[in-house]
Amino acid sequence: MEEEKGIVKIKVFDLETDEKIVLIRRDDAEKLDLKSQDKIILQSKEGKRVYATIYISNVVEEKNLVLVSNNLAAEIDIKDGDKVKISLAPIPKSIQYIKKKISGQKLDANEIYQIIRDIVDGHIGPVEIMGYTLAVNYVEMDMDEIEALTRAMYETGNIIEFDAPTYDKHSIGGVPGNKVSLLIVPIVAAAGLLIPKTSSKAITSPTGTADTMEVLADVEFDVDEFKEIVSKTGGAIVWGGKLELAPADDIIIRAERTLGLDPIPQMIASIMAKKMATGIKHLVLDIPAGVGTKMTTVEEATNIGRLFIELGDRLGVRVQCGVTYGAQPVGHAVGPALEAREALQALIKDGPASLIEKATSLAGILLEMGGKAPIGYGYALAKEILRKGDAYSKMKEIIEAQGGDPDVKPDEIPVGEYHYEVYAPVDGFVTDVSNIAVSAIARAAGAPKDRGAGIILHVKRGHKVTKGDKILDIYAERSTRLQDAVGVLHSTRPIIIEGMLLKTIPERPIYTYFSQGSSSE
């Protein structure tokens, strides 16, 4: 290499990835004793350093030249033609700590902090992070470790503080159609409490709160913009990723998604770290319980609720938990645009009882925590704020402050142009609506990436149906996606009606769900 060993010229290339990547010729890599996927340190002439992953590639045509991803270049302020120094990164200590946890030993606070610091800084890669995730899932953590993990995640990202006491609601997830935050935030803000809600986008569900809110307004803001919105309206519903709160969480989630795991200690720490990072001092936690949720029984939900309360006590966050019915979707709509329509309709006039009751019950707890209502009267106050239209007026303020159209009406929100209508194959009563099947169909239809994709449920448990009654609508933005969703429909049982044959042995198709007018209008 020219000048001294490891000095190369760079060329920046556009690559949308969270990983910081460097591409190098094979002969140059061999001179530096580097192998593909090695962790390296890239150092600019000004001394700025960043960790990255190097890959050997034949797209690099010149010797002594490396291609650098644009996110990496921006981090150390380098541009085409600049020279940098490349060196093999030392083995991080956190790898030893991950091995220690895999062996079943307890980690101390410093060891946990080092693991999270190395994850955020990119010192360790996907394989090591998967090892960490597996250890947390199968070896688990005690409360001392969970507290240390929470503090480490909180301290390695941005921290936002507000002048007034702050309140928030969070759900551990697992139930499709759970758009209650779009009602809770304006109810609580209309009562005069500060509720700076940061939400996630969907990982394995048909939509997250941020995905649904994004149908109505922007959700990506920096810290100053976020604080300004909250100062102006008393509330906000934004995506937490842009704020860089507890950034290790988003990185670890990628490993969890790959492995199909959601370790309880990591989930608890992630939720609490993000709440601490936004200055939340009063938190209501929604814990859905029922078949098809993360907590299948009320007892399981109660136990995890106690863990959140204990951790909150250690961190100075007042936590109250609401165990909610989660054995079927909330409301009738599943998917970003469909849920935004339903939430807006509930704010304007009326909505499904399951949506209204869940939202006002959880909002009521926050109103009691904030001294706006005596214990036991928060639910009634939340209902009154919703009935009088104060919550809708506040939501319009929030939508406008976040760059959306405050006067948008539910029927003006576009949904997928392709749809498939499903009718009851037999007479009877609905005995079950499967969260898992509903989510699978909605995701097959394109949700959450395709905002207009999703499902409308026309019946829920207990409804009486006659053969030929419409029970389900599937919406998609692309005909191929609609076909995928219909395929999932035929291989699952999203709605069970009393009297339906559930299975044959040997297996064969039982019912043909049919559409009267599959449409692209």
C-alpha positions in Angstrom: 0.0 0.0 0.0 1.2 3.5 -0.5 2.9 5.8 2.1 2.7 3.4 5.1 0.9 0.1 5.6 -2.8 0.5 5.7 -3.1 3.9 4.0 -5.7 3.7 1.2 -7.8 6.1 -0.9 -11.6 6.0 -0.5 -14.6 6.2 -2.7 -18.0 6.6 -1.2 -20.9 4.5 -2.4 -24.6 4.7 -1.6 -25.9 1.8 0.4 -29.0 1.9 2.6 -27.9 -0.4 5.5 -27.5 -0.1 9.2 -24.1 -1.8 9.0 -21.0 0.2 8.2 -19.3 -1.4 5.3 -16.0 -1.2 3.5 -15.3 -3.1 0.2 -11.7 -4.0 -0.7 -9.8 -5.9 -3.5 -8.6 -9.4 -2.6 -4.9 -8.6 -3.2 -5.1 -5.4 -1.1 -6.9 -7.4 1.7 -4.2 -10.1 1.6 -1.4 -7.4 2.0 -3.2 -6.2 5.1 -3.9 -9.7 6.4 -7.6 -9.0 6.3 -10.4 -11.5 5.7 -13.9 -10.9 4.5 -16.2 -9.9 7.4 -13.3 -8.9 9.7 -14.0 -6.0 12.0 -11.7 -3.1 11.2 -10.9 0.4 12.4 -11.1 3.2 9.7 -9.2 6.3 10.7 -9.3 9.7 8.9 -6.3 12.0 8.6 -7.9 14.2 11.3 -7.8 11.2 13.7 -11.6 10.4 13.7 -12.1 6.6 14.0 -15.0 4.3 13.3 -15.5 0.6 13.5 -16.7 -1.2 10.3 -17.0 -4.6 8.6 -14.8 -5.2 5.6 -15.8 -7.4 2.6 -13.7 -8.6 -0.3 -15.3 -7.6 -3.5 -14.4 -7.7 -7.2 -16.3 -4.5 -7.8 -13.3 -2.6 -6.6 -11.2 -2.1 -9.8 -8.3 0.0 -8.5 -5.5 -1.0 -6.2 -5.1 0.9 -3.0 -8.7 1.9 -3.1 -11.6 1.0 -0.9 -15.3 1.6 -1.2 -16.9 3.1 1.9 -20.6 3.1 2.7 -22.1 6.6 2.9 -23.2 6.2 6.5 -19.7 5.4 7.5 -18.2 8.3 5.5 -20.6 10.7 7.1 -19.7 9.6 10.6 -16.0 10.5 10.3 -16.5 13.3 7.7 -14.6 11.8 4.7 -15.3 12.1 1.0 -14.2 10.7 -2.4 -10.4 10.9 -2.8 -9.6 11.2 0.9 -7.0 8.9 2.4 -7.6 6.8 5.5 -5.8 4.2 7.5 -7.2 0.7 7.9 -6.3 -1.7 10.7 -7.7 -4.9 12.1 -9.8 -4.1 15.1 -8.8 -5.8 18.4 -11.1 -8.5 19.8 -13.6 -6.7 22.1 -13.8 -7.7 25.7 -17.5 -8.0 25.4 -17.1 -11.3 23.5 -15.7 -12.8 26.6 -18.7 -11.4 28.6 -21.1 -12.9 26.1 -19.4 -16.3 26.5 -19.6 -15.9 30.2 -23.4 -15.4 30.0 -23.8 -18.3 27.6 -22.1 -20.5 30.2 -24.8 -19.6 32.7 -22.9 -17.0 34.9 -24.3 -13.7 36.1 -22.9 -10.5 34.6 -22.0 -7.4 36.5 -23.1 -3.9 35.5 -19.7 -3.0 33.9 -19.8 -6.2 31.8 -23.3 -5.5 30.6 -22.5 -1.9 29.8 -19.5 -3.0 27.7 -21.6 -5.4 25.7 -24.2 -2.7 24.9 -21.5 -0.1 24.2 -19.8 -2.5 21.7 -23.1 -3.2 20.1 -23.9 0.5 19.6 -20.4 1.3 18.4 -20.3 -1.6 16.0 -17.4 -3.4 17.7 -19.3 -6.7 17.5 -21.3 -8.0 14.6 -24.5 -10.0 14.0 -23.1 -13.4 15.0 -21.9 -12.1 18.4 -25.2 -10.3 18.9 -27.1 -13.4 18.1 -25.0 -15.2 20.7 -26.0 -12.6 23.3 -29.6 -12.8 22.4 -29.7 -16.6 22.7 -28.0 -16.3 26.1 -30.5 -13.8 27.4 -33.4 -15.9 26.1 -32.3 -19.3 27.5 -30.0 -18.4 30.5 -32.2 -15.4 31.4 -31.2 -12.5 33.7 -32.1 -11.6 37.3 -33.4 -8.2 38.2 -29.9 -6.8 39.0 -28.8 -7.7 35.4 -32.1 -6.3 33.9 -31.5 -3.0 35.8 -27.9 -2.8 34.6 -29.1 -3.6 31.0 -31.7 -0.9 31.1 -29.3 1.7 32.4 -26.7 0.7 29.8 -29.2 1.0 26.9 -30.5 4.3 28.2 -27.0 5.8 28.7 -25.7 4.9 25.3 -28.3 7.0 23.3 -29.8 10.4 23.3 -31.5 11.6 26.5 -34.5 14.0 26.4 -35.7 16.0 29.4 -38.9 18.0 29.8 -39.7 20.8 32.2 -43.0 19.3 33.3 -43.9 15.8 34.7 -44.3 13.3 31.8 -46.7 10.4 31.2 -46.8 7.6 28.7 -48.6 4.4 27.8 -46.9 1.4 26.3 -48.0 -2.1 25.2 -45.9 -5.2 25.2 -47.6 -6.0 21.9 -48.9 -9.3 20.5 -52.5 -8.2 19.5 -53.3 -7.0 16.0 -55.4 -3.9 15.6 -54.1 -2.3 18.8 -54.3 1.3 17.8 -55.4 2.6 21.2 -52.4 5.0 21.5 -54.1 7.2 18.9 -56.9 7.7 21.3 -55.0 7.7 24.6 -52.4 10.4 23.7 -55.0 13.1 22.7 -57.3 12.2 25.7 -54.4 12.6 28.2 -53.0 15.7 26.5 -56.5 17.3 26.4 -56.7 16.8 30.2 -53.5 18.9 30.5 -50.9 16.2 31.1 -47.7 16.0 29.0 -47.5 12.8 27.0 -44.5 12.7 24.6 -45.2 9.3 23.1 -42.4 7.5 21.1 -43.5 4.4 19.3 -42.0 1.6 17.3 -42.6 0.5 13.8 -43.8 -3.0 13.2 -41.3 -5.9 13.3 -43.5 -9.0 13.0 -47.0 -7.4 13.3 -49.2 -5.9 10.6 -48.6 -2.4 11.9 -47.0 -0.5 14.8 -48.3 2.7 16.4 -45.8 4.7 14.4 -46.8 3.0 11.2 -50.5 3.9 11.8 -49.7 7.5 12.9 -47.6 7.9 9.8 -50.7 7.6 7.7 -52.0 10.8 9.3 -48.7 12.8 9.8 -45.0 12.7 9.8 -43.4 10.6 12.6 -39.7 11.1 12.0 -38.3 14.1 13.9 -35.0 15.0 15.6 -34.9 15.8 19.3 -35.4 19.6 19.1 -38.4 19.1 16.7 -39.9 16.5 19.0 -39.7 18.7 22.0 -41.2 21.7 20.1 -44.2 19.6 19.1 -44.8 18.4 22.7 -44.3 22.0 24.0 -46.9 23.2 21.5 -49.6 20.5 21.9 -48.9 18.7 25.1 -48.6 15.4 23.2 -47.0 13.7 20.2 -46.9 10.3 18.5 -43.5 9.8 16.8 -41.1 7.1 15.8 -38.4 6.6 18.4 -35.8 5.4 15.9 -35.0 8.9 14.4 -34.5 10.2 18.0 -31.7 7.6 18.6 -33.1 6.6 21.9 -31.5 3.4 23.3 -30.0 2.6 19.9 -28.9 -0.8 20.9 -32.5 -1.9 20.9 -33.0 -1.6 17.1 -29.7 -3.5 16.5 -30.6 -6.3 18.9 -34.1 -6.5 17.4 -32.6 -7.5 14.1 -31.1 -10.6 15.8 -34.3 -11.3 17.6 -36.2 -11.2 14.3 -33.7 -13.6 12.6 -33.9 -16.0 15.5 -37.7 -15.7 16.1 -37.1 -14.8 19.7 -38.3 -12.1 22.1 -36.4 -12.6 25.4 -38.3 -11.3 28.3 -35.4 -9.6 30.1 -34.4 -7.8 26.9 -38.0 -6.8 26.2 -38.4 -5.3 29.7 -35.1 -3.5 29.6 -35.7 -2.1 26.1 -39.2 -0.7 27.0 -37.9 0.9 30.2 -34.7 2.3 28.6 -36.7 4.1 25.9 -39.1 5.5 28.4 -36.3 6.8 30.6 -34.6 8.3 27.5 -37.7 10.4 26.9 -37.9 11.6 30.5 -41.0 9.5 31.3 -41.7 9.4 35.0 -45.2 7.9 35.0 -46.0 4.9 32.8 -49.0 2.7 32.2 -48.1 -0.6 30.7 -50.7 -2.5 28.7 -50.2 -6.3 29.0 -52.6 -8.2 26.7 -53.3 -11.7 27.9 -54.9 -14.6 26.0 -54.2 -17.2 23.3 -52.1 -15.8 20.5 -50.5 -13.1 22.6 -47.1 -13.0 24.4 -48.8 -13.7 27.7 -51.2 -16.5 27.3 -52.7 -16.3 30.8 -53.6 -13.6 33.3 -51.2 -15.1 35.7 -48.3 -14.8 33.2 -49.3 -11.2 32.5 -49.5 -10.4 36.3 -46.0 -11.9 36.9 -44.4 -9.8 34.1 -46.3 -6.7 35.4 -44.7 -7.2 38.8 -41.2 -7.2 37.1 -41.9 -3.9 35.4 -43.1 -2.3 38.6 -40.0 -3.6 40.5 -37.7 -2.3 37.8 -39.6 1.1 37.7 -39.1 1.4 41.5 -35.3 0.9 41.0 -35.2 3.5 38.2 -37.4 6.2 39.6 -40.3 5.5 37.2 -43.8 5.1 38.6 -45.3 2.1 36.7 -48.9 0.8 36.8 -49.9 -2.1 34.6 -53.2 -3.0 33.0 -53.8 -6.6 32.1 -56.1 -6.4 29.1 -58.1 -8.9 27.0 -56.0 -9.9 24.1 -57.4 -13.1 22.7 -58.7 -11.4 19.6 -57.9 -8.2 17.7 -58.8 -4.8 19.1 -61.5 -3.2 17.0 -62.2 -4.4 13.5 -59.4 -2.9 11.4 -55.9 -4.4 11.0 -53.2 -2.6 8.9 -51.9 1.0 8.9 -54.4 2.9 6.8 -57.4 0.9 8.0 -56.5 1.3 11.6 -55.9 5.1 11.1 -59.4 5.3 9.7 -60.9 3.4 12.6 -59.0 5.5 15.2 -60.0 8.7 13.6 -63.6 7.6 13.4 -63.6 6.7 17.1 -62.2 10.2 18.0 -64.8 12.0 15.8 -68.0 10.1 16.6 -67.9 6.5 17.6 -65.9 3.3 17.2 -65.8 -0.4 18.2 -66.5 -1.0 21.8 -63.3 -3.0 22.3 -61.2 0.0 21.0 -63.1 2.6 23.1 -63.2 0.6 26.3 -59.5 -0.4 26.2 -58.3 3.2 25.3 -60.4 5.0 27.9 -59.6 2.4 30.6 -55.8 2.8 30.1 -56.1 6.6 29.7 -58.1 6.7 32.9 -55.2 5.2 34.9 -52.9 7.9 33.5 -55.4 10.6 34.5 -55.5 9.2 38.0 -51.7 9.1 38.2 -51.6 12.7 37.1 -54.1 13.8 39.7 -56.7 14.8 37.1 -59.2 12.3 38.6 -59.6 10.5 41.9 -58.8 6.7 42.0 -61.6 4.9 40.2 -62.9 8.0 38.3 -60.3 8.2 35.6 -62.2 6.0 33.2 -65.3 8.1 33.4 -63.2 11.3 32.8 -61.5 9.8 29.8 -64.8 8.7 28.4 -66.2 12.3 28.9 -63.1 13.9 27.2 -63.7 11.6 24.2 -67.5 12.1 24.1 -67.2 15.9 24.2 -64.8 16.0 21.2 -61.9 17.4 23.2 -59.7 14.4 22.3 -60.5 14.9 18.6 -59.6 18.6 18.8 -56.3 17.7 20.5 -55.6 15.1 17.9 -56.1 17.6 15.1 -53.5 19.9 16.9 -51.0 17.0 17.1 -51.6 16.0 13.5 -51.0 19.6 12.3 -47.9 20.0 14.5 -46.5 16.9 13.0 -47.1 18.1 9.4 -50.3 16.3 8.6 -53.7 17.5 7.5 -55.8 18.1 10.6 -59.0 18.1 8.7 -58.6 14.7 7.0 -61.7 12.6 7.3 -61.6 8.8 7.8 -63.1 8.0 4.3 -60.5 10.3 2.7 -57.7 8.0 3.8 -56.8 5.7 0.9 -56.7 1.9 1.3 -55.6 -0.8 -1.1 -57.5 -0.9 -4.4 -57.5 -4.7 -4.5 -59.8 -6.4 -2.1 -61.3 -9.8 -1.4 -64.6 -10.4 0.4 -64.9 -13.5 2.6 -68.3 -14.9 3.6 -69.4 -17.4 6.3 -69.4 -21.0 5.0 -71.9 -22.2 7.6 -74.5 -21.0 10.1 -73.6 -20.5 13.7 -71.8 -18.3 16.3 -68.3 -17.0 16.0 -66.3 -18.9 18.7 -62.8 -17.8 17.9 -60.8 -15.1 16.0 -57.2 -16.0 15.6 -54.7 -13.3 16.3 -51.9 -15.3 14.6 -54.0 -16.0 11.4 -55.3 -12.4 11.1 -51.7 -11.1 11.4 -50.4 -13.6 8.9 -53.1 -12.7 6.3 -52.6 -8.9 6.8 -48.8 -9.2 6.4 -49.2 -11.4 3.4 -51.4 -8.6 1.9 -48.5 -6.2 2.3 -48.9 -4.6 5.7 -47.2 -2.7 7.2 -44.9 -1.7 4.2 -48.0 -1.2 2.0 -50.0 1.2 4.1 -53.3 0.5 2.4 -53.0 -3.3 3.0 -54.8 -5.1 5.8 -58.1 -6.6 7.0 -61.5 -5.5 8.1 -63.2 -8.0 10.5 -67.0 -7.8 10.3 -67.5 -10.3 13.1 -65.9 -11.0 16.5 -66.5 -13.7 19.2 -70.1 -14.2 20.0 -71.5 -12.8 16.8 -74.3 -14.9 15.2 -73.8 -15.5 11.5 -75.8 -17.0 8.7 -74.2 -18.8 5.8 -73.3 -16.2 3.2 -72.9 -13.3 5.7 -69.7 -11.3 5.0 -67.2 -11.9 7.8 -63.9 -10.5 6.4 -62.5 -8.0 3.9 -58.8 -8.3 2.7 -57.3 -5.1 1.2 -54.0 -5.0 -0.8 -52.2 -2.4 -3.0 -50.9 -5.0 -5.4 -52.8 -7.9 -7.0 -49.9 -10.3 -6.3 -50.1 -9.5 -2.6 -53.8 -10.0 -2.6 -53.3 -13.5 -4.1 -50.7 -14.2 -1.4 -53.1 -13.1 1.3 -55.9 -15.3 -0.1 -53.5 -18.2 -0.1 -52.8 -17.7 3.6 -56.5 -17.4 4.3 -57.1 -20.8 2.8 -54.4 -22.4 4.8 -55.4 -20.9 8.2 -58.6 -20.5 10.2 -58.8 -16.7 11.0 -62.5 -17.1 12.1 -64.0 -20.2 13.7 -67.8 -20.5 13.5 -69.6 -23.0 15.7 -70.4 -26.1 13.7 -67.5 -25.7 11.4 -65.5 -28.9 10.6 -62.0 -28.0 11.9 -59.9 -30.9 10.4 -60.1 -34.0 8.3 -57.8 -37.0 8.6 -56.2 -37.5 6.0 -56.2 -33.8 5.5 -58.0 -32.1 2.6 -59.6 -28.7 2.0 -62.7 -28.4 4.1 -64.3 -25.1 3.0 -63.7 -22.9 0.0 -63.9 -19.3 1.2 -65.3 -17.3 -1.7 -65.5 -13.8 -2.9 -68.5 -12.1 -4.3 -66.8 -9.4 -6.4 -63.1 -9.4 -5.8 -62.3 -5.9 -6.9 -59.7 -3.4 -7.9 -62.0 -0.4 -7.6 
